[in-house]
């Protein structure tokens, strides 16, 4: 079976969806059972992931990786490869591909909260995702929460949507101590993730704990725009709040290893990968109390109401300094993390691709 894959999310600095696809490809490359299949990766430039080029050949499709590239250029190149199935890991697929399509829709934030997106971007995302979903053979998503959203907002039949939780990369074990109370946030900065609220909570916490610090990892993609640097300055936290727009994998592992608490105040996610990575590193997370956070993290997190700075400050203080709280959360981590395995996600996703051809 020849499987075509839209691999543009692996170009340059891979973030959420890129890391999702990288996890699947890495697991497929390590699985001898996948050798009966050919994988063809379509990308506008060289990939940042190292793969066996004989098993995972790359087709360079020139052009900016936007709508025209996806909808026109990619299908023209893919037509000559005589694919059996096409896998789109990032919400939308070429509508002109004449083979069965499997698409992963991680969340529907652009439909649930259109105010978080520029007008044209929101319209594009909603229209193309809906068209892809209606035409796809199967839709993969990463949580029961996202499945409910897809069924409600896209109007597809229940049997068309498969929940396959992604795997989690273990970034190494934390070594932080009470004398080094570092808080970590990792993820692209969207409005829904309320990074300014986190900075305000750290400012309040620093009144009683002047050695507290925060590392923020992620580029600013907010709309309407939120001034992260300005928020740091207004609360006189320069030097105490360190903003890293992007870090290497090695540097990210180091930040996880040095952290004592993780904070992720997102009001909407399809899954929420980085709090799980923190747990895998032995770092207890503080998160906003949402249905998907409860589904994802279970008893292995402290939950706070959305927008409640005082509750966030108190929760961070407990996670940093209260040993019974830390022990309770970390004791719940193995049960939570057992649900997230790249080999299992890769096997189940490959089974969906195989079934799409039958």
C-alpha positions as semicolon CSV with decimal commas, in nm:
position;residue;x (nm);y (nm);z (nm)
1;X;0,000;0,000;0,000
2;X;0,127;0,347;-0,092
3;X;0,046;0,610;0,170
4;X;0,084;0,976;0,081
5;X;0,141;1,220;0,369
6;X;0,128;1,599;0,385
7;X;0,456;1,658;0,570
8;X;0,489;2,038;0,551
9;X;0,448;2,070;0,930
10;X;0,792;1,909;0,961
11;X;0,963;2,195;0,779
12;X;1,149;2,455;0,982
13;X;1,064;2,477;1,351
14;X;0,813;2,202;1,418
15;X;0,558;2,278;1,688
16;X;0,239;2,093;1,793
17;X;0,119;1,928;1,471
18;X;0,476;1,884;1,350
19;X;0,564;1,700;1,667
20;X;0,251;1,488;1,629
21;X;0,349;1,380;1,278
22;X;0,711;1,331;1,382
23;X;0,599;1,099;1,662
24;X;0,394;0,886;1,422
25;X;0,668;0,868;1,158
26;X;0,933;0,779;1,413
27;X;0,715;0,498;1,550
28;X;0,635;0,372;1,200
29;X;1,003;0,372;1,109
30;X;1,082;0,157;1,414
31;X;0,800;-0,093;1,346
32;X;0,902;-0,381;1,122
33;X;0,535;-0,444;1,044
34;X;0,516;-0,121;0,843
35;X;0,768;-0,245;0,585
36;X;0,482;-0,382;0,376
37;X;0,381;-0,022;0,304
38;X;0,541;0,264;0,112
39;X;0,518;0,611;0,267
40;X;0,554;0,915;0,041
41;X;0,607;1,251;0,213
42;X;0,509;1,574;0,036
43;X;0,688;1,888;0,151
44;X;0,790;2,229;0,013
45;X;1,143;2,204;0,155
46;X;1,384;1,968;0,328
47;X;1,252;1,797;0,638
48;X;1,395;1,843;0,986
49;X;1,322;1,481;1,086
50;X;1,572;1,209;1,003
51;X;1,407;0,912;0,834
52;X;1,513;0,625;0,610
53;X;1,472;0,788;0,269
54;X;1,419;0,450;0,104
55;X;1,114;0,374;0,320
56;X;1,003;0,737;0,351
57;X;1,089;0,912;0,024
58;X;1,027;1,286;0,009
59;X;0,863;1,463;-0,285
60;X;0,959;1,829;-0,296
61;X;0,659;2,036;-0,404
62;X;0,779;2,394;-0,462
63;X;0,584;2,688;-0,328
64;X;0,471;2,851;-0,007
65;X;0,295;2,589;0,213
66;X;-0,046;2,755;0,204
67;X;-0,384;2,688;0,035
68;X;-0,259;2,692;-0,326
69;X;0,022;2,453;-0,238
70;X;-0,214;2,215;-0,058
71;X;-0,508;2,229;-0,297
72;X;-0,336;2,260;-0,637
73;X;0,038;2,189;-0,635
74;X;0,039;1,884;-0,407
75;X;-0,238;1,691;-0,591
76;X;-0,060;1,743;-0,924
77;X;0,258;1,583;-0,790
78;X;0,078;1,311;-0,594
79;X;-0,118;1,198;-0,900
80;X;0,196;1,048;-1,053
81;X;0,269;0,842;-0,740
82;X;-0,042;0,622;-0,771
83;X;-0,128;0,644;-0,403
84;X;-0,372;0,412;-0,230
85;X;-0,456;0,647;0,057
86;X;-0,366;0,999;0,169
87;X;-0,300;1,107;0,529
88;X;-0,347;1,473;0,627
89;X;-0,224;1,528;0,986
90;X;-0,328;1,893;1,020
91;X;-0,703;1,959;0,983
92;X;-0,731;1,988;0,603
93;X;-0,649;1,781;0,296
94;X;-0,633;1,841;-0,081
95;X;-0,990;1,819;-0,204
96;X;-0,874;1,706;-0,551
97;X;-0,695;1,395;-0,425
98;X;-0,880;1,102;-0,587
99;X;-0,796;0,838;-0,327
100;X;-0,940;0,772;0,019
101;X;-0,834;1,038;0,269
102;X;-0,774;1,018;0,643
103;X;-0,747;1,352;0,825
104;X;-0,654;1,434;1,182
105;X;-0,859;1,720;1,328
106;X;-0,700;1,803;1,662
107;X;-0,958;2,059;1,775
108;X;-1,217;2,306;1,644
109;X;-1,106;2,623;1,819
110;X;-1,163;2,824;1,500
111;X;-1,529;2,715;1,499
112;X;-1,590;2,722;1,874
113;X;-1,419;3,061;1,923
114;X;-1,402;3,254;1,593
115;X;-1,312;3,570;1,789
116;X;-0,962;3,428;1,841
117;X;-0,889;3,434;1,466
118;X;-0,858;3,700;1,197
119;X;-1,167;3,707;0,978
120;X;-1,014;3,560;0,663
121;X;-0,815;3,297;0,854
122;X;-1,123;3,187;1,046
123;X;-1,334;3,158;0,731
124;X;-1,060;2,963;0,554
125;X;-1,011;2,723;0,843
126;X;-1,383;2,659;0,894
127;X;-1,466;2,610;0,526
128;X;-1,170;2,390;0,435
129;X;-1,192;2,179;0,751
130;X;-1,563;2,119;0,696
131;X;-1,509;2,025;0,330
132;X;-1,222;1,794;0,424
133;X;-1,425;1,629;0,700
134;X;-1,723;1,567;0,475
135;X;-1,504;1,416;0,202
136;X;-1,270;1,213;0,423
137;X;-1,308;0,840;0,464
138;X;-1,213;0,866;0,832
139;X;-1,145;1,149;1,075
140;X;-0,889;1,089;1,350
141;X;-0,895;1,305;1,661
142;X;-0,701;1,301;1,986
143;X;-0,965;1,316;2,261
144;X;-1,329;1,238;2,334
145;X;-1,380;1,611;2,386
146;X;-1,266;1,686;2,031
147;X;-1,481;1,405;1,894
148;X;-1,789;1,562;2,053
149;X;-1,695;1,898;1,903
150;X;-1,649;1,744;1,557
151;X;-1,982;1,561;1,568
152;X;-2,165;1,872;1,687
153;X;-2,005;2,135;1,465
154;X;-1,923;1,945;1,144
155;X;-2,227;1,720;1,123
156;X;-2,043;1,398;1,037
157;X;-2,166;1,054;1,148
158;X;-2,029;0,909;1,472
159;X;-1,877;0,604;1,303
160;X;-1,662;0,825;1,085
161;X;-1,460;0,967;1,378
162;X;-1,189;0,767;1,559
163;X;-1,030;0,882;1,885
164;X;-0,659;0,794;1,892
165;X;-0,468;0,975;2,167
166;X;-0,122;1,074;2,055
167;X;0,195;0,968;2,230
168;X;0,398;1,180;2,466
169;X;0,772;1,231;2,449
170;X;0,947;1,189;2,783
171;X;1,177;1,493;2,808
172;X;1,385;1,365;3,102
173;X;1,332;1,375;3,476
174;X;1,313;1,700;3,671
175;X;1,581;1,787;3,924
176;X;1,437;2,111;4,063
177;X;1,421;2,170;4,439
178;X;1,240;2,404;4,677
179;X;1,545;2,627;4,669
180;X;1,503;2,660;4,293
181;X;1,127;2,727;4,243
182;X;1,110;2,753;3,865
183;X;0,777;2,747;3,681
184;X;0,761;2,646;3,314
185;X;0,512;2,715;3,035
186;X;0,557;2,552;2,691
187;X;0,338;2,610;2,386
188;X;0,269;2,862;2,113
189;X;0,116;3,168;2,277
190;X;-0,249;3,201;2,179
191;X;-0,507;3,420;2,355
192;X;-0,684;3,115;2,492
193;X;-0,370;3,011;2,682
194;X;-0,376;3,327;2,897
195;X;-0,003;3,375;2,934
196;X;-0,050;3,734;3,066
197;X;-0,261;3,587;3,350
198;X;0,021;3,346;3,429
199;X;0,268;3,635;3,445
200;X;0,032;3,823;3,680
201;X;0,004;3,516;3,904
202;X;0,382;3,486;3,918
203;X;0,405;3,854;4,012
204;X;0,165;3,796;4,302
205;X;0,353;3,484;4,409
206;X;0,686;3,668;4,404
207;X;0,566;3,901;4,680
208;X;0,606;3,619;4,933
209;X;0,858;3,410;4,736
210;X;1,110;3,644;4,574
211;X;1,314;3,355;4,430
212;X;1,026;3,229;4,212
213;X;1,087;3,252;3,836
214;X;0,906;3,161;3,515
215;X;1,027;3,032;3,178
216;X;0,785;3,090;2,890
217;X;0,861;2,889;2,574
218;X;0,663;2,974;2,260
219;X;0,618;3,235;1,990
220;X;0,347;3,499;2,016
221;X;0,053;3,414;1,786
222;X;-0,214;3,609;1,971
223;X;-0,505;3,782;1,799
224;X;-0,605;4,031;1,921
225;X;-0,240;4,096;1,999
226;X;-0,124;4,057;2,358
227;X;0,196;4,238;2,459
228;X;0,392;3,973;2,648
229;X;0,704;4,187;2,689
230;X;0,491;4,477;2,811
231;X;0,320;4,258;3,070
232;X;0,658;4,143;3,200
233;X;0,778;4,504;3,222
234;X;0,463;4,635;3,393
235;X;0,499;4,379;3,670
236;X;0,871;4,446;3,705
237;X;0,960;4,086;3,629
238;X;1,242;4,133;3,380
239;X;1,502;3,871;3,459
240;X;1,254;3,671;3,664
241;X;1,030;3,589;3,367
242;X;1,240;3,456;3,078
243;X;1,066;3,442;2,740
244;X;1,215;3,196;2,489
245;X;1,047;3,234;2,150
246;X;1,185;2,897;2,042
247;X;1,433;2,650;2,189
248;X;1,607;2,338;2,062
249;X;1,496;1,996;2,181
250;X;1,804;1,973;2,403
251;X;1,732;2,311;2,561
252;X;1,366;2,216;2,612
253;X;1,469;1,899;2,793
254;X;1,693;2,110;3,015
255;X;1,407;2,349;3,098
256;X;1,177;2,059;3,189
257;X;1,454;1,909;3,403
258;X;1,506;2,233;3,598
259;X;1,136;2,312;3,648
260;X;0,950;2,241;3,970
261;X;0,602;2,337;3,847
262;X;0,432;2,359;3,509
263;X;0,153;2,604;3,424
264;X;-0,086;2,587;3,130
265;X;-0,388;2,816;3,169
266;X;-0,555;2,726;2,841
267;X;-0,931;2,761;2,817
268;X;-0,957;2,541;2,506
269;X;-0,746;2,252;2,370
270;X;-0,798;1,938;2,171
271;X;-0,568;1,753;2,407
272;X;-0,294;1,961;2,571
273;X;0,037;1,789;2,503
274;X;0,283;1,993;2,708
275;X;0,123;1,938;3,054
276;X;0,156;1,565;2,981
277;X;0,520;1,613;2,885
278;X;0,570;1,793;3,216
279;X;0,419;1,497;3,403
280;X;0,649;1,262;3,214
281;X;0,939;1,477;3,337
282;X;0,816;1,459;3,697
283;X;0,683;1,817;3,699
284;X;0,329;1,859;3,838
285;X;0,103;2,090;3,630
286;X;-0,144;2,364;3,715
287;X;-0,414;2,394;3,449
288;X;-0,748;2,563;3,389
289;X;-1,043;2,344;3,482
290;X;-1,192;2,234;3,148
291;X;-1,355;1,914;3,028
292;X;-1,059;1,822;2,809
293;X;-0,807;1,893;3,086
294;X;-0,998;1,660;3,318
295;X;-1,014;1,394;3,047
296;X;-0,645;1,429;2,967
297;X;-0,483;1,473;3,309
298;X;-0,725;1,312;3,554
299;X;-0,596;1,331;3,912
300;X;-0,245;1,432;3,806
301;X;-0,297;1,811;3,799
302;X;-0,422;2,100;4,009
303;X;-0,720;2,274;3,848
304;X;-0,806;2,644;3,871
305;X;-1,104;2,845;3,738
306;X;-1,044;3,035;3,416
307;X;-0,930;3,391;3,478
308;X;-0,885;3,350;3,854
309;X;-0,542;3,498;3,925
310;X;-0,564;3,443;4,300
311;X;-0,653;3,075;4,263
312;X;-0,370;3,033;4,012
313;X;-0,122;3,193;4,252
314;X;-0,234;2,966;4,534
315;X;-0,217;2,654;4,316
316;X;0,135;2,740;4,196
317;X;0,243;2,794;4,555
318;X;0,110;2,450;4,653
319;X;0,278;2,276;4,361
320;X;0,608;2,450;4,428
321;X;0,628;2,421;4,804
322;X;0,374;2,174;4,947
323;X;0,533;1,830;4,944
324;X;0,213;1,626;5,009
325;X;0,044;1,799;4,713
326;X;0,340;1,730;4,489
327;X;0,355;1,366;4,596
328;X;-0,018;1,317;4,538
329;X;-0,007;1,460;4,187
330;X;0,305;1,272;4,083
331;X;0,166;0,945;4,224
332;X;-0,129;0,982;3,984
333;X;0,099;1,043;3,684
334;X;0,171;0,681;3,578
335;X;-0,198;0,598;3,535
336;X;-0,251;0,916;3,332
337;X;0,058;0,874;3,113
338;X;-0,021;0,509;3,036
339;X;-0,289;0,629;2,793
340;X;-0,036;0,809;2,570
341;X;0,198;0,590;2,365
342;X;0,351;0,667;2,026
343;X;0,379;0,299;1,923
344;X;0,011;0,245;2,007
345;X;-0,096;0,568;1,836
346;X;0,106;0,472;1,528
347;X;-0,042;0,120;1,514
348;X;-0,398;0,244;1,549
349;X;-0,350;0,523;1,296
350;X;-0,196;0,281;1,045
351;X;-0,492;0,046;1,096
352;X;-0,727;0,334;1,009
353;X;-0,526;0,405;0,692
354;X;-0,538;0,037;0,594
355;X;-0,912;0,016;0,656
356;X;-0,971;0,324;0,440
357;X;-0,849;0,127;0,136
358;X;-1,058;-0,185;0,200
